[in-house]
Amino acid sequence: MAYARTIAGVHYEDDNIAGLDMGQEIVARDLAGYLEGKYGTAIERTVRKMENKRFKWEHYNPLEAC
């Protein structure tokens, strides 16, 4: 959705990237603790998995995603 707004000319690409990165950071900060409390998962393991799965939005090319 973020990139659709850029294509439509109603948003800057850099703003979209910053928002997507911010969303990843917020989830990364809270998800491990939530999963530990809800399901008893190991925080360290969840943090490691999230670090390995982080997406580098600055390298995203929406034309390659089609």
PDB file of N, CA, C and O in Angstrom:
ATOM      1  N   MET A   1       0.824  -1.182   0.000  1.00  0.00           N
ATOM      2  CA  MET A   1       0.000   0.000   0.000  1.00  0.00           C
ATOM      3  C   MET A   1       0.871   1.250   0.000  1.00  0.00           C
ATOM      4  O   MET A   1       0.555   2.233  -0.671  1.00  0.00           O
ATOM      5  N   ALA A   2       1.956   1.212   0.745  1.00  0.00           N
ATOM      6  CA  ALA A   2       2.811   2.392   0.840  1.00  0.00           C
ATOM      7  C   ALA A   2       3.337   2.800  -0.531  1.00  0.00           C
ATOM      8  O   ALA A   2       3.355   3.984  -0.865  1.00  0.00           O
ATOM      9  N   TYR A   3       3.763   1.826  -1.317  1.00  0.00           N
ATOM     10  CA  TYR A   3       4.310   2.163  -2.625  1.00  0.00           C
ATOM     11  C   TYR A   3       3.225   2.596  -3.612  1.00  0.00           C
ATOM     12  O   TYR A   3       3.508   3.357  -4.536  1.00  0.00           O
ATOM     13  N   ALA A   4       2.023   2.136  -3.436  1.00  0.00           N
ATOM     14  CA  ALA A   4       0.926   2.593  -4.289  1.00  0.00           C
ATOM     15  C   ALA A   4       0.720   4.096  -4.113  1.00  0.00           C
ATOM     16  O   ALA A   4       0.403   4.796  -5.074  1.00  0.00           O
ATOM     17  N   ARG A   5       0.897   4.588  -2.901  1.00  0.00           N
ATOM     18  CA  ARG A   5       0.760   6.031  -2.650  1.00  0.00           C
ATOM     19  C   ARG A   5       1.878   6.811  -3.346  1.00  0.00           C
ATOM     20  O   ARG A   5       1.655   7.930  -3.809  1.00  0.00           O
ATOM     21  N   THR A   6       3.061   6.236  -3.421  1.00  0.00           N
ATOM     22  CA  THR A   6       4.155   6.894  -4.135  1.00  0.00           C
ATOM     23  C   THR A   6       3.845   6.946  -5.632  1.00  0.00           C
ATOM     24  O   THR A   6       4.013   7.985  -6.271  1.00  0.00           O
ATOM     25  N   ILE A   7       3.400   5.842  -6.173  1.00  0.00           N
ATOM     26  CA  ILE A   7       3.070   5.781  -7.588  1.00  0.00           C
ATOM     27  C   ILE A   7       1.948   6.763  -7.924  1.00  0.00           C
ATOM     28  O   ILE A   7       1.951   7.381  -8.988  1.00  0.00           O
ATOM     29  N   ALA A   8       0.994   6.898  -7.007  1.00  0.00           N
ATOM     30  CA  ALA A   8      -0.122   7.823  -7.222  1.00  0.00           C
ATOM     31  C   ALA A   8       0.307   9.280  -7.080  1.00  0.00           C
ATOM     32  O   ALA A   8      -0.453  10.188  -7.418  1.00  0.00           O
ATOM     33  N   GLY A   9       1.514   9.507  -6.584  1.00  0.00           N
ATOM     34  CA  GLY A   9       2.017  10.868  -6.441  1.00  0.00           C
ATOM     35  C   GLY A   9       1.536  11.589  -5.199  1.00  0.00           C
ATOM     36  O   GLY A   9       1.610  12.816  -5.131  1.00  0.00           O
ATOM     37  N   VAL A  10       1.041  10.846  -4.206  1.00  0.00           N
ATOM     38  CA  VAL A  10       0.533  11.476  -2.993  1.00  0.00           C
ATOM     39  C   VAL A  10       1.441  11.243  -1.782  1.00  0.00           C
ATOM     40  O   VAL A  10       1.092  11.603  -0.658  1.00  0.00           O
ATOM     41  N   HIS A  11       2.604  10.641  -2.022  1.00  0.00           N
ATOM     42  CA  HIS A  11       3.535  10.379  -0.925  1.00  0.00           C
ATOM     43  C   HIS A  11       4.947  10.260  -1.484  1.00  0.00           C
ATOM     44  O   HIS A  11       5.144   9.848  -2.627  1.00  0.00           O
ATOM     45  N   TYR A  12       5.918  10.623  -0.668  1.00  0.00           N
ATOM     46  CA  TYR A  12       7.319  10.492  -1.066  1.00  0.00           C
ATOM     47  C   TYR A  12       7.832   9.099  -0.730  1.00  0.00           C
ATOM     48  O   TYR A  12       7.476   8.525   0.299  1.00  0.00           O
ATOM     49  N   GLU A  13       8.674   8.561  -1.611  1.00  0.00           N
ATOM     50  CA  GLU A  13       9.230   7.227  -1.398  1.00  0.00           C
ATOM     51  C   GLU A  13      10.022   7.139  -0.098  1.00  0.00           C
ATOM     52  O   GLU A  13       9.907   6.152   0.628  1.00  0.00           O
ATOM     53  N   ASP A  14      10.820   8.152   0.204  1.00  0.00           N
ATOM     54  CA  ASP A  14      11.611   8.147   1.445  1.00  0.00           C
ATOM     55  C   ASP A  14      10.721   8.088   2.682  1.00  0.00           C
ATOM     56  O   ASP A  14      11.075   7.444   3.669  1.00  0.00           O
ATOM     57  N   ASP A  15       9.568   8.757   2.635  1.00  0.00           N
ATOM     58  CA  ASP A  15       8.629   8.699   3.756  1.00  0.00           C
ATOM     59  C   ASP A  15       8.072   7.294   3.925  1.00  0.00           C
ATOM     60  O   ASP A  15       7.913   6.812   5.047  1.00  0.00           O
ATOM     61  N   ASN A  16       7.777   6.644   2.812  1.00  0.00           N
ATOM     62  CA  ASN A  16       7.280   5.267   2.880  1.00  0.00           C
ATOM     63  C   ASN A  16       8.317   4.340   3.494  1.00  0.00           C
ATOM     64  O   ASN A  16       7.996   3.524   4.359  1.00  0.00           O
ATOM     65  N   ILE A  17       9.556   4.466   3.046  1.00  0.00           N
ATOM     66  CA  ILE A  17      10.627   3.618   3.577  1.00  0.00           C
ATOM     67  C   ILE A  17      10.791   3.851   5.077  1.00  0.00           C
ATOM     68  O   ILE A  17      10.931   2.900   5.846  1.00  0.00           O
ATOM     69  N   ALA A  18      10.773   5.101   5.486  1.00  0.00           N
ATOM     70  CA  ALA A  18      10.905   5.408   6.917  1.00  0.00           C
ATOM     71  C   ALA A  18       9.753   4.799   7.713  1.00  0.00           C
ATOM     72  O   ALA A  18       9.972   4.257   8.797  1.00  0.00           O
ATOM     73  N   GLY A  19       8.548   4.879   7.197  1.00  0.00           N
ATOM     74  CA  GLY A  19       7.390   4.302   7.886  1.00  0.00           C
ATOM     75  C   GLY A  19       7.458   2.791   7.973  1.00  0.00           C
ATOM     76  O   GLY A  19       7.139   2.212   9.011  1.00  0.00           O
ATOM     77  N   LEU A  20       7.870   2.150   6.895  1.00  0.00           N
ATOM     78  CA  LEU A  20       7.998   0.698   6.900  1.00  0.00           C
ATOM     79  C   LEU A  20       9.097   0.240   7.864  1.00  0.00           C
ATOM     80  O   LEU A  20       8.929  -0.746   8.582  1.00  0.00           O
ATOM     81  N   ASP A  21      10.213   0.958   7.874  1.00  0.00           N
ATOM     82  CA  ASP A  21      11.287   0.638   8.822  1.00  0.00           C
ATOM     83  C   ASP A  21      10.826   0.851  10.265  1.00  0.00           C
ATOM     84  O   ASP A  21      11.144   0.054  11.147  1.00  0.00           O
ATOM     85  N   MET A  22      10.077   1.926  10.498  1.00  0.00           N
ATOM     86  CA  MET A  22       9.575   2.200  11.843  1.00  0.00           C
ATOM     87  C   MET A  22       8.617   1.091  12.294  1.00  0.00           C
ATOM     88  O   MET A  22       8.660   0.659  13.446  1.00  0.00           O
ATOM     89  N   GLY A  23       7.769   0.643  11.393  1.00  0.00           N
ATOM     90  CA  GLY A  23       6.852  -0.448  11.723  1.00  0.00           C
ATOM     91  C   GLY A  23       7.597  -1.718  12.094  1.00  0.00           C
ATOM     92  O   GLY A  23       7.234  -2.392  13.059  1.00  0.00           O
ATOM     93  N   GLN A  24       8.632  -2.051  11.341  1.00  0.00           N
ATOM     94  CA  GLN A  24       9.444  -3.228  11.677  1.00  0.00           C
ATOM     95  C   GLN A  24      10.083  -3.082  13.051  1.00  0.00           C
ATOM     96  O   GLN A  24      10.127  -4.040  13.823  1.00  0.00           O
ATOM     97  N   GLU A  25      10.573  -1.893  13.358  1.00  0.00           N
ATOM     98  CA  GLU A  25      11.233  -1.658  14.643  1.00  0.00           C
ATOM     99  C   GLU A  25      10.250  -1.809  15.793  1.00  0.00           C
ATOM    100  O   GLU A  25      10.582  -2.419  16.809  1.00  0.00           O
ATOM    101  N   ILE A  26       9.053  -1.267  15.654  1.00  0.00           N
ATOM    102  CA  ILE A  26       8.043  -1.364  16.714  1.00  0.00           C
ATOM    103  C   ILE A  26       7.678  -2.818  16.958  1.00  0.00           C
ATOM    104  O   ILE A  26       7.596  -3.255  18.106  1.00  0.00           O
ATOM    105  N   VAL A  27       7.458  -3.565  15.894  1.00  0.00           N
ATOM    106  CA  VAL A  27       7.130  -4.985  16.039  1.00  0.00           C
ATOM    107  C   VAL A  27       8.296  -5.732  16.683  1.00  0.00           C
ATOM    108  O   VAL A  27       8.088  -6.560  17.569  1.00  0.00           O
ATOM    109  N   ALA A  28       9.522  -5.443  16.241  1.00  0.00           N
ATOM    110  CA  ALA A  28      10.700  -6.131  16.780  1.00  0.00           C
ATOM    111  C   ALA A  28      10.862  -5.878  18.276  1.00  0.00           C
ATOM    112  O   ALA A  28      11.296  -6.767  19.009  1.00  0.00           O
ATOM    113  N   ARG A  29      10.520  -4.686  18.733  1.00  0.00           N
ATOM    114  CA  ARG A  29      10.679  -4.365  20.158  1.00  0.00           C
ATOM    115  C   ARG A  29       9.675  -5.086  21.042  1.00  0.00           C
ATOM    116  O   ARG A  29       9.988  -5.412  22.187  1.00  0.00           O
ATOM    117  N   ASP A  30       8.482  -5.339  20.535  1.00  0.00           N
ATOM    118  CA  ASP A  30       7.419  -5.873  21.382  1.00  0.00           C
ATOM    119  C   ASP A  30       7.050  -7.331  21.132  1.00  0.00           C
ATOM    120  O   ASP A  30       6.503  -7.990  22.016  1.00  0.00           O
ATOM    121  N   LEU A  31       7.342  -7.840  19.945  1.00  0.00           N
ATOM    122  CA  LEU A  31       6.864  -9.170  19.584  1.00  0.00           C
ATOM    123  C   LEU A  31       7.443 -10.281  20.450  1.00  0.00           C
ATOM    124  O   LEU A  31       6.705 -11.172  20.873  1.00  0.00           O
ATOM    125  N   ALA A  32       8.738 -10.251  20.724  1.00  0.00           N
ATOM    126  CA  ALA A  32       9.360 -11.334  21.503  1.00  0.00           C
ATOM    127  C   ALA A  32       8.740 -11.448  22.890  1.00  0.00           C
ATOM    128  O   ALA A  32       8.445 -12.551  23.350  1.00  0.00           O
ATOM    129  N   GLY A  33       8.542 -10.321  23.554  1.00  0.00           N
ATOM    130  CA  GLY A  33       7.920 -10.346  24.884  1.00  0.00           C
ATOM    131  C   GLY A  33       6.477 -10.814  24.836  1.00  0.00           C
ATOM    132  O   GLY A  33       6.030 -11.556  25.710  1.00  0.00           O
ATOM    133  N   TYR A  34       5.752 -10.385  23.818  1.00  0.00           N
ATOM    134  CA  TYR A  34       4.363 -10.819  23.658  1.00  0.00           C
ATOM    135  C   TYR A  34       4.292 -12.329  23.461  1.00  0.00           C
ATOM    136  O   TYR A  34       3.504 -13.011  24.117  1.00  0.00           O
ATOM    137  N   LEU A  35       5.123 -12.850  22.551  1.00  0.00           N
ATOM    138  CA  LEU A  35       5.100 -14.288  22.281  1.00  0.00           C
ATOM    139  C   LEU A  35       5.529 -15.105  23.493  1.00  0.00           C
ATOM    140  O   LEU A  35       5.032 -16.209  23.715  1.00  0.00           O
ATOM    141  N   GLU A  36       6.459 -14.555  24.279  1.00  0.00           N
ATOM    142  CA  GLU A  36       6.855 -15.269  25.499  1.00  0.00           C
ATOM    143  C   GLU A  36       5.681 -15.349  26.467  1.00  0.00           C
ATOM    144  O   GLU A  36       5.394 -16.415  27.013  1.00  0.00           O
ATOM    145  N   GLY A  37       5.004 -14.226  26.682  1.00  0.00           N
ATOM    146  CA  GLY A  37       3.877 -14.220  27.609  1.00  0.00           C
ATOM    147  C   GLY A  37       2.696 -15.036  27.131  1.00  0.00           C
ATOM    148  O   GLY A  37       2.032 -15.694  27.932  1.00  0.00           O
ATOM    149  N   LYS A  38       2.426 -15.003  25.838  1.00  0.00           N
ATOM    150  CA  LYS A  38       1.255 -15.687  25.282  1.00  0.00           C
ATOM    151  C   LYS A  38       1.496 -17.182  25.073  1.00  0.00           C
ATOM    152  O   LYS A  38       0.620 -18.003  25.344  1.00  0.00           O
ATOM    153  N   TYR A  39       2.704 -17.531  24.583  1.00  0.00           N
ATOM    154  CA  TYR A  39       2.957 -18.921  24.193  1.00  0.00           C
ATOM    155  C   TYR A  39       4.173 -19.562  24.869  1.00  0.00           C
ATOM    156  O   TYR A  39       4.446 -20.744  24.664  1.00  0.00           O
ATOM    157  N   GLY A  40       4.895 -18.787  25.666  1.00  0.00           N
ATOM    158  CA  GLY A  40       6.050 -19.326  26.366  1.00  0.00           C
ATOM    159  C   GLY A  40       7.285 -19.504  25.492  1.00  0.00           C
ATOM    160  O   GLY A  40       8.175 -20.281  25.836  1.00  0.00           O
ATOM    161  N   THR A  41       7.351 -18.804  24.380  1.00  0.00           N
ATOM    162  CA  THR A  41       8.510 -18.920  23.498  1.00  0.00           C
ATOM    163  C   THR A  41       9.726 -18.234  24.114  1.00  0.00           C
ATOM    164  O   THR A  41       9.592 -17.325  24.933  1.00  0.00           O
ATOM    165  N   ALA A  42      10.898 -18.677  23.714  1.00  0.00           N
ATOM    166  CA  ALA A  42      12.141 -18.106  24.225  1.00  0.00           C
ATOM    167  C   ALA A  42      12.411 -16.763  23.545  1.00  0.00           C
ATOM    168  O   ALA A  42      12.473 -16.683  22.319  1.00  0.00           O
ATOM    169  N   ILE A  43      12.571 -15.715  24.347  1.00  0.00           N
ATOM    170  CA  ILE A  43      12.789 -14.376  23.810  1.00  0.00           C
ATOM    171  C   ILE A  43      14.024 -14.338  22.917  1.00  0.00           C
ATOM    172  O   ILE A  43      13.972 -13.778  21.822  1.00  0.00           O
ATOM    173  N   GLU A  44      15.121 -14.919  23.361  1.00  0.00           N
ATOM    174  CA  GLU A  44      16.369 -14.859  22.593  1.00  0.00           C
ATOM    175  C   GLU A  44      16.210 -15.488  21.211  1.00  0.00           C
ATOM    176  O   GLU A  44      16.724 -14.971  20.219  1.00  0.00           O
ATOM    177  N   ARG A  45      15.508 -16.586  21.159  1.00  0.00           N
ATOM    178  CA  ARG A  45      15.307 -17.272  19.873  1.00  0.00           C
ATOM    179  C   ARG A  45      14.454 -16.410  18.937  1.00  0.00           C
ATOM    180  O   ARG A  45      14.758 -16.289  17.751  1.00  0.00           O
ATOM    181  N   THR A  46      13.412 -15.826  19.465  1.00  0.00           N
ATOM    182  CA  THR A  46      12.551 -14.966  18.653  1.00  0.00           C
ATOM    183  C   THR A  46      13.321 -13.750  18.149  1.00  0.00           C
ATOM    184  O   THR A  46      13.179 -13.368  16.988  1.00  0.00           O
ATOM    185  N   VAL A  47      14.132 -13.141  19.007  1.00  0.00           N
ATOM    186  CA  VAL A  47      14.922 -11.976  18.607  1.00  0.00           C
ATOM    187  C   VAL A  47      15.889 -12.348  17.492  1.00  0.00           C
ATOM    188  O   VAL A  47      16.028 -11.603  16.522  1.00  0.00           O
ATOM    189  N   ARG A  48      16.556 -13.482  17.616  1.00  0.00           N
ATOM    190  CA  ARG A  48      17.484 -13.936  16.565  1.00  0.00           C
ATOM    191  C   ARG A  48      16.764 -14.138  15.233  1.00  0.00           C
ATOM    192  O   ARG A  48      17.260 -13.733  14.182  1.00  0.00           O
ATOM    193  N   LYS A  49      15.597 -14.765  15.288  1.00  0.00           N
ATOM    194  CA  LYS A  49      14.840 -14.998  14.063  1.00  0.00           C
ATOM    195  C   LYS A  49      14.427 -13.683  13.418  1.00  0.00           C
ATOM    196  O   LYS A  49      14.516 -13.524  12.201  1.00  0.00           O
ATOM    197  N   MET A  50      13.978 -12.746  14.239  1.00  0.00           N
ATOM    198  CA  MET A  50      13.568 -11.460  13.681  1.00  0.00           C
ATOM    199  C   MET A  50      14.745 -10.716  13.071  1.00  0.00           C
ATOM    200  O   MET A  50      14.599 -10.086  12.024  1.00  0.00           O
ATOM    201  N   GLU A  51      15.891 -10.776  13.697  1.00  0.00           N
ATOM    202  CA  GLU A  51      17.083 -10.109  13.152  1.00  0.00           C
ATOM    203  C   GLU A  51      17.453 -10.679  11.785  1.00  0.00           C
ATOM    204  O   GLU A  51      17.883  -9.947  10.894  1.00  0.00           O
ATOM    205  N   ASN A  52      17.285 -11.986  11.629  1.00  0.00           N
ATOM    206  CA  ASN A  52      17.617 -12.641  10.358  1.00  0.00           C
ATOM    207  C   ASN A  52      16.582 -12.384   9.269  1.00  0.00           C
ATOM    208  O   ASN A  52      16.879 -12.543   8.084  1.00  0.00           O
ATOM    209  N   LYS A  53      15.381 -11.992   9.654  1.00  0.00           N
ATOM    210  CA  LYS A  53      14.289 -11.823   8.694  1.00  0.00           C
ATOM    211  C   LYS A  53      13.979 -10.365   8.376  1.00  0.00           C
ATOM    212  O   LYS A  53      13.092 -10.095   7.567  1.00  0.00           O
ATOM    213  N   ARG A  54      14.678  -9.431   8.984  1.00  0.00           N
ATOM    214  CA  ARG A  54      14.403  -8.015   8.716  1.00  0.00           C
ATOM    215  C   ARG A  54      14.570  -7.719   7.238  1.00  0.00           C
ATOM    216  O   ARG A  54      15.535  -8.151   6.608  1.00  0.00           O
ATOM    217  N   PHE A  55      13.628  -6.986   6.703  1.00  0.00           N
ATOM    218  CA  PHE A  55      13.650  -6.628   5.293  1.00  0.00           C
ATOM    219  C   PHE A  55      14.292  -5.261   5.139  1.00  0.00           C
ATOM    220  O   PHE A  55      13.987  -4.343   5.899  1.00  0.00           O
ATOM    221  N   LYS A  56      15.176  -5.118   4.164  1.00  0.00           N
ATOM    222  CA  LYS A  56      15.845  -3.845   3.873  1.00  0.00           C
ATOM    223  C   LYS A  56      15.003  -3.096   2.843  1.00  0.00           C
ATOM    224  O   LYS A  56      15.170  -3.286   1.638  1.00  0.00           O
ATOM    225  N   TRP A  57      14.109  -2.256   3.318  1.00  0.00           N
ATOM    226  CA  TRP A  57      13.186  -1.565   2.426  1.00  0.00           C
ATOM    227  C   TRP A  57      13.885  -0.636   1.450  1.00  0.00           C
ATOM    228  O   TRP A  57      13.368  -0.389   0.361  1.00  0.00           O
ATOM    229  N   GLU A  58      15.042  -0.117   1.815  1.00  0.00           N
ATOM    230  CA  GLU A  58      15.733   0.782   0.893  1.00  0.00           C
ATOM    231  C   GLU A  58      16.207   0.062  -0.368  1.00  0.00           C
ATOM    232  O   GLU A  58      16.545   0.709  -1.360  1.00  0.00           O
ATOM    233  N   HIS A  59      16.234  -1.279  -0.337  1.00  0.00           N
ATOM    234  CA  HIS A  59      16.633  -2.067  -1.502  1.00  0.00           C
ATOM    235  C   HIS A  59      15.433  -2.589  -2.287  1.00  0.00           C
ATOM    236  O   HIS A  59      15.602  -3.251  -3.311  1.00  0.00           O
ATOM    237  N   TYR A  60      14.232  -2.299  -1.819  1.00  0.00           N
ATOM    238  CA  TYR A  60      13.023  -2.813  -2.456  1.00  0.00           C
ATOM    239  C   TYR A  60      12.761  -2.091  -3.774  1.00  0.00           C
ATOM    240  O   TYR A  60      12.805  -0.863  -3.848  1.00  0.00           O
ATOM    241  N   ASN A  61      12.494  -2.863  -4.789  1.00  0.00           N
ATOM    242  CA  ASN A  61      12.129  -2.318  -6.087  1.00  0.00           C
ATOM    243  C   ASN A  61      10.747  -2.872  -6.434  1.00  0.00           C
ATOM    244  O   ASN A  61      10.621  -4.049  -6.772  1.00  0.00           O
ATOM    245  N   PRO A  62       9.709  -2.035  -6.354  1.00  0.00           N
ATOM    246  CA  PRO A  62       8.353  -2.544  -6.600  1.00  0.00           C
ATOM    247  C   PRO A  62       8.170  -3.133  -7.994  1.00  0.00           C
ATOM    248  O   PRO A  62       7.287  -3.967  -8.192  1.00  0.00           O
ATOM    249  N   LEU A  63       8.970  -2.725  -8.949  1.00  0.00           N
ATOM    250  CA  LEU A  63       8.841  -3.276 -10.292  1.00  0.00           C
ATOM    251  C   LEU A  63       9.329  -4.714 -10.364  1.00  0.00           C
ATOM    252  O   LEU A  63       8.865  -5.482 -11.207  1.00  0.00           O
ATOM    253  N   GLU A  64      10.267  -5.090  -9.485  1.00  0.00           N
ATOM    254  CA  GLU A  64      10.749  -6.476  -9.454  1.00  0.00           C
ATOM    255  C   GLU A  64       9.777  -7.388  -8.718  1.00  0.00           C
ATOM    256  O   GLU A  64       9.837  -8.607  -8.880  1.00  0.00           O
ATOM    257  N   ALA A  65       8.882  -6.819  -7.912  1.00  0.00           N
ATOM    258  CA  ALA A  65       7.943  -7.615  -7.125  1.00  0.00           C
ATOM    259  C   ALA A  65       6.770  -8.129  -7.964  1.00  0.00           C
ATOM    260  O   ALA A  65       6.047  -9.025  -7.528  1.00  0.00           O
ATOM    261  N   CYS A  66       6.578  -7.579  -9.145  1.00  0.00           N
ATOM    262  CA  CYS A  66       5.425  -7.967  -9.994  1.00  0.00           C
ATOM    263  C   CYS A  66       5.646  -9.279 -10.686  1.00  0.00           C
ATOM    264  O   CYS A  66       4.778  -9.739 -11.428  1.00  0.00           O
TER     265      CYS A  66
END
